[in-house]
Every structure is written in structure tokens, then in C-alpha cells.
Amino acid sequence: MGSLSDALKKQDKKGILNQNISSIGYPTKLLPLDFRNGYQVNVTDKNGEVISRWANIGLFGGSFITIAGKPGVAKTAFCVQVAAEICRPYRESEIYHLDLEGSSNLSRMMKLARYDHQEMEEKFHYYNDYHYIEDIFELINTMAEYKCSHKDDYQVKTGKLDEFGKEQIQLCPTVIIIDSIPMLVTKDLEGENSMAGMTYDGRRARVISQFYRRLRPVLQRANIIVMAINHINSKIDINPMAKSQAQIMYLKQDESTPGGNAPLYLAQTFLKFVQCGKYTDEKDGFNGFMVRAELIKSKTNRGGSSCNLVYDMSTGFDPYRTLMEHIKEQGLLEGRNPYSYFRSNPNLKFDSRKFPELCKESPELFKEAMTCAGPSLYAYLANSEDLANIAEKDEEILRRLKLSDAKEEE
């Protein structure tokens, strides 16, 4: 007699019981963030013995991701860049940027995404006329139904094994950017002439809650990632002497986010961006600022952690400078420019201000940077065990991320 689960799977016409239970992470190429949100996968045999380990890093498929922060901390730039990196390797992957605020333009998006003309036409779809929650819900549902009914066109082999040694086969990712949650409106009160008040906000929050609850299984099934941008507001307490609790753990007591609790509670990943430093061309070789990415909530790692990302005013978030910032924070960079060197290799001298350009020219420098940073990055992983026995950690990172634009060594 077969098992009950086998019998149920044979009768499962909707494919609910035949889905992958594991999710693949899609690297953003901002390594500290990728590892902060990642975890170590232990592949086991039938006897429960670990036969291999690998780092599942980045932002995960089929999930809601909320990015919140005050104005000017590059939330939209982050979403566009990350969406482009997620979709770049897959021919059928596409990005739908729903710009409710109407504050973006295609020229800037093209530069941030690092897409050429053809890629922008085929993969990046920009809309500034989606405002109703109901319309966005219908768009995502239609998209999911089409992907699931044409699985052969969208399925890809990940090349990775799950915890039971089975190869993970998933639909290629699709990314929706909602910019932003405070601009969402509902058709519920369409036609009312009066300005929105507390009653409207309450009803809108309930509709947003339904949006999140009903789409959660849909996103997982069709491997759709929704990146929703939100604001951070100052919370005003009626009694300033009695502070209310934080809206969610690791968010400050005097902070709140619009749109109700659903974008907080039902998001798999919640990132809060805080500007915390400045870079100048004279001192650092570029103009920009540092963003502290606080992992308020994560389903794949622990909340309450953070990492620093480097934003270049010209090109957006820089993966090379972000890596260099991590190396400095870990105390792994010695010397002074132009004769800086990694603690792991004192003989390899370079100017850290020109690190991005030098990495693209020299595969040796980039590999040494990964050798230097690898152990501290792997220590960020949830469930990271037996790190000493993970062979060639830096090579694993190189294979997964393909971060370096340097030419292959012959």
C-alpha cells in the first residue's frame, strides 16, 4: 500500500502538493546583505549524513519584500538594481515597475539596471498609471496563472540540491516593484468628493491586508517577488510620558509605517534603510553616501542585524565599494593609499579608492578580496556550521555571483 502523501499527489490537479518546499536565493551582488539574509543548506543522504553544504544567499523567490526608509535613502534605486540582477540571468524573467509616485524616468532606470536598449525593451516594463490596489492584485494574479499554466516555458534547473539531495527546479523569477505603499488607493470609496480621512485609511489598510494575505500563496507558486517601497513616519503618542510599543520588533518606538500592519507582518523580508555616512570625490574617489540596511525582519536569517551598503550618486549601489567597506569594518585592510593591502596578502598593494576599476582589470585582486572577506561573510549565514570544512569558500561566491567583470585568466 502506498503512502497517503503519494495518493494525494496523484489526485492533486492544481499541483499544490507537488511544489518545491525550498526557495532559491537570488544574489543582489551586495555581498554583506546577501549573506545577512542567507542561510547554509546542508544536503543529506538517506542516512541523515551531510554530504555537501552550500550558501543560499540573497533575496528569495516567491516572497513579499518591504524596503522602508526616509526620503532620499535610495530605496527606489535599490529595488531597480536588485530586480535587474535577479532577472538578468533568465531569458523569460521580467520586471514590472509600478511607479505610483511618478518620480522616476526611464533614462535613470536604464543606468541603474545596467541594461542595454534591447534588455530594457524586453525585460523592463515601466508603468505610472497603476494606482488601485485591486488592479495590481488582478495584474499579479493574471501573471501567476499564465506562468503556472505554461510551466514548460518558465521552468529552470537551479543546479542546486535541497536538504534531501533533490535538484531544485523552479519557475524563473518575475519581479514587481510597487513604488510606493502610501500611494496605493482602493476603489472601495471611488467617487467620494470629500478628502480621505481616518475611515478611509482604515478601509484602505484592510484592503492592503487582503492584498497581502491572498497573494502570499500565489507568489510562492509562480515565483513572483513583490518589492514594496514604504516610508518611515514619526509616531505621535497621545501621552508623551507613556511610550507605546514599537510597531514591530527592531523598529524604533517612535517610528511607524503607512498602510497598516500587513506590509510589516506578512513580508518575508523587511529592510529599513538609514543614511549614515558621506563620501566625497576628493577623499574617497567618488560622491555618494553610506546606507545602513537594517534587517528588521527575515524568514531566512535573524532579524535585528544590519550591514552597510555604499551608494554612488552616479551609478547607484556599488558592489565593489560595498565589499571594500565590509573588509575595512572587519579590520582586514592594512596600509595607506596608494599602498593598501589585505591582511591575507601583504605583498599585493593597491589604491582602495580605485578598487572597482582595479577589480575589473585584475582577477587576482578580486579573488584575493574574496579570500580575505569570505570567512566573515560566511559567518553571517544562519545555520552556518563547520565553516572550516567548506572547500574554497571564495570560489563558491565567485561562481554564484559572477561579480567580477574581469577577463578570464588563460
N, C-alpha and C positions, 0 to 999 in steps of 0.2 A: 504494500500500500504506500502510495506517495505521500509526501508531507502536505499539510494544509496550505502552506505558502505556495507550493508548486501548483496545486489545484486552483488557487485564487489567481495566480499569474496567468494561467491558461484562459481563465474567464475574463481577464482584465482587458476589455476592449479599448479603454481610454489610456492605457499604458501607465496608470498611476503607480502600480506596484513594480514596474519594470524600469524605473528611473535610477540613475546613479545617485547613491546616497552621499557621495563625496563631491566636493566642488573644487575646481582648479582655480588657483590664484593667478591673476594677470599682473605682472610686474609693471609698476609705474616708471621704473628706472631711477626713482628717487630712493636709493637703497635703504637709508635708515627707516623710512616709512614702510617700505616693502617688508622689511624684517620685523619691525614693530608690530605689524598686523598679521604676520605669518606664523606658521607652526611647522614642527617637524613631523613628517609622515614616517611611521615605522611599518615597513612591509613585512608581513609574517607568513610563514608556511603553515601547513595544516596542523603542525605540532605546536604552533604558537611561538616558534623561534623567529627572531628578527633576522631577515636575510638581506635587507637593504634599508637605507634611510635617504630621504631627500627633503629639501626645504620647499614647502608650499607657501609662496610669498606673494605679496601684492594686494590688490583689491579683488574680491571674489565674485564669481559669476552668479547670476540669478538673485540679486540682492538689492535692497534699498541702501543707499549711501547718502548721508546728510553731511554737508560741509557748511559750517556756520562761522560767522565772524563779523566784526565791524566793517564798515565800508573801507575799501582801499587795501585789503589784505590779499588780493589776487585770487579770490575764490573762483571766479569765472575762468580765469586763465588756467588755474589748476585743473578744473573739470575738462576744459577743451584739450589740454595737453595729455592728460591721463586717458581720456576717451580715445584720442588718436593713437596712443601707444597700445591700448588694449586691442583696437581694431586693425592696426597696421598689418599684422601677420596673416590675417584671414581674408580671403578674396570676397566672401559673402558678408562680412561684418560691416555694419554701417552705424553712423552717429546721427541722432536727431536732436538738434539743439533748439529747444523751445524757449526763445528769448522773450519772456513776458515783460521784462523791463525795457526792452528795446534799446539797450545801451551798447550793443556790440556791433561790429561791422565785419564783413567777410574778409577784408584785407588783413585785419589783425588776427582773425581766427585762422587764416591760412598760414600766417607766420608762426603762430603758437603751435599749430598742429604739425608743422613741418611737412605738409602735404604739397605735392605739385598740383598743377592745374587739373590733370586728369583724376587724381585721387580726390580732390575736392568735389569734383562733379559727381563721381561715382559713390563716394563714401560719406561725405559730409553734407547733411541736409539742414539748412537753417530756416527757421520759421519764427516770425514775430507776431503772428495773428492767432496763436493758441492761448486763450486766457481762461476758458471754462474748464473746471475740473472734470466735468462729465465728458467733454470732447477728448481730453488727454487719456482718460480711462478707456474710452472707445478705441482710440488710436492704438494703445498698448495691447488691448485685448485682440484686436484685429491682427496686429503684428504677430502676437503669440500663436493665434490659431493658424495663421499661414505657415509659420515656421514648423509647428508641430505636425501639420498635415503634409509637409514637404521635407520630412526629416532627411531623406537621402541627399538632398541638395545642401543641407546645412550641417550635417554631422561631420565631425572631425576627430581623428585619433590624437589624443593628447601626448602619447608616448610615455605616460606616467602610470604607475601601478598604484592601486588603492591599498588600504591596510590589509586586504585579503589576497593580494597578489594579482588582482584582475586589472586589465588595462582599462583606463577611463576613456570612454567615448562620449563626447558631449556635442551639443549644438554649438556652432560658433557664436561668439557673443555679439549682442546688439546693445548699444548704449543710448539711453535717453537722458538729456540734460534739461532739468527744469530750473529756469532762472527767472524768478525765484518763488519760493513758497508764499511770501507775503502778498505777491501779486495775483495769486490764484483767486478766482471768483467762481460762484456757483449759479447755476440757472434757477435755483430754488426761489430766489427773490427777484428774478429778472422782471423789469418793468416798474419796479418801485421808484418813485421820484425822490423820496427822502434819502438823505445821506445815511451810509451804513452806520449802525450803532452796535451796542452790546448784543442785542438779539441777533443781528446779522452775523456778527463774529462768532457767536456760539453755534449757530446753524452751519456756518462755513467750516468750523472746526470739526463738527460731526461728519460733514461730507468728506473732508480730508481724511478723517479716521476710517471711513468706509472705503475710500480710495486705497489706503494702505492695506487694510485687512483683506479686501477682496483680491487685490493684485499680488499679494505675497506668494501664493502657490503658483500663480500664472508666471511670474518672473522666474521662479525656480525651474518650472517645466520647460520654458522656452529659452532659458539662459539670457534673460534681458536684465541689464544693470540700469537702475534708475539713480542718477546722481542729482540730488535735490539741494539747491543752494538756499540757505536760510540766514537770517540776521540775528545778531545778539542785541537785545534791548536791555535797558536798565529797569529792574523791577522795583516798583514803588510800593512799599508796605504801608498799610493804613496806620499801624502803630510802629513807628521807627524804633521804639525801645524793645520790641519783641520781633526779632527777625524770623521770617518764615523759612521753611526748609528749602533747600535747593530743588529746582525742578527735576533734576536727575543727579545721581551721584557723580562727582568730579566737575560739575558745573557750579559756579560760584553762587552764593545765596542771593546776591543782588542782580543776577543775570536771568533772563528769560528769552525764549524764542517764540516767534509768532506761529500761528497755525495749529495751536493745540498741542497735545502730548503725543499724537501718533508719529510725527516725524522724529521724535526722540525715542519713544518706546519700541516702535516697530522697525526701526532702521537696524540693519545688521552691523553697520559701521557708522559711528558719529564722530566727525572730526571738527575740532574748534581751532580756527586759525587766529594767531595773535602776532602782530608785528613786534619784533623785539630787538632789532638792530639795523644798522645802516652801513652801506658800502659806498665808497667813492672811487672815482676813476684814479685820482692821484695816489691814494693809499692802497687800493685793492685791485686796480686794473679794470674796474667796471663800476657802473652806477646801479644800485639796487638796494635791497633790504633783506633781512632775515625774517622768516616766518616760523614761529614755534607751532608745530602741528600737535595738538593735544588729542590723544585718543580717549575721548570721553566714554566711548562705548565700542566694544569689539566682540563679535561672536567667535573670533578665531584666535584671539590673544587676550591679554588682560587689559582692562580699562585703567585709566589713571596714569598711563605712561605718555611720553612725548618725545619728539625729535625735532631737530632744526632743519629747515629747508632754505635754500638760497634762491632768491628771485632776482633775475637780471631784468632791468627795466626795458631792455631792448628785445631780448629773446625769450623771456619767461623763466620758468623754473629751470635751473641748470643742474643736471645730474652730476656733472664732474665737480662743480664747486660745492655741491651738497655733500658729495663723498669726501672732498678735502676738508670741509668743515667738521665732519664726523671724525676724521683722522686727527685733526687738531684737538677736538674735545676729548678724545681718548688719550691725549698726550703721546701720540705716536709720531709726531713730526718734530724734527730737531733742526738746528742750524738757523741761519737767517738768509733771506733772499739777497742775491740770486743763488745762494748755495744751500738751500734747504735739502733735507734728506729724510727718508723714512728710517725709523729706528731699526727696522728689519734689514736695511741695506744702506749703511753709511757711505758706501762708495758711489751711489747713484745720486748725483747732485742735480738740482733743478730749481727754477723760479716758481714758487707756488702760485704767484699771481697769474702766471701763464699756463696753469695746469690743464685747462680744457684743450688749448691748442697743442700743447706738448703731448697729451694723451693720444690725440688723433694722429700725430706724427710718429709716435713711438709706442709700439705694442709692449715693449719691455717695461716702460714706465707705468703703463696702466695695469699690467699684470702684477707688478710689484706693489702697486697701491692696493690691489685686491688681496694680495698675500698679507699685506700689513693690516688691512681692515677686516678681513674675513672672520677671524675668531670673535671679535667684538660684535660683529653683525649677527653671527650665528647665535651668540649668547642672548640676543633679543627674542629669539623664537620661543613660542610656547611649546612645552613638551620637549625642550632641547636636552637630549641625554647623550652621553658617550661621545662628546664632540671630537675627542682625540682620535676616534676610530672612523670618522667620516673622511674618506680619502679625497684629497685635492679639493678642499672646500672652495678655494678661489676659482678653480677651473669649472666647478659646478655653477657658480654665479655667472661666469663668463658665458657658458653655454646657454643658460636660461635667459639672460638679459640681452646679450649681444650689444652691450652698451658702447663698446669702443668702436669708433668709425675708422680705426687704423687699418691699414692694409695687412693682409695675412703675411706672416713670415714664410719665406720659401724654405 
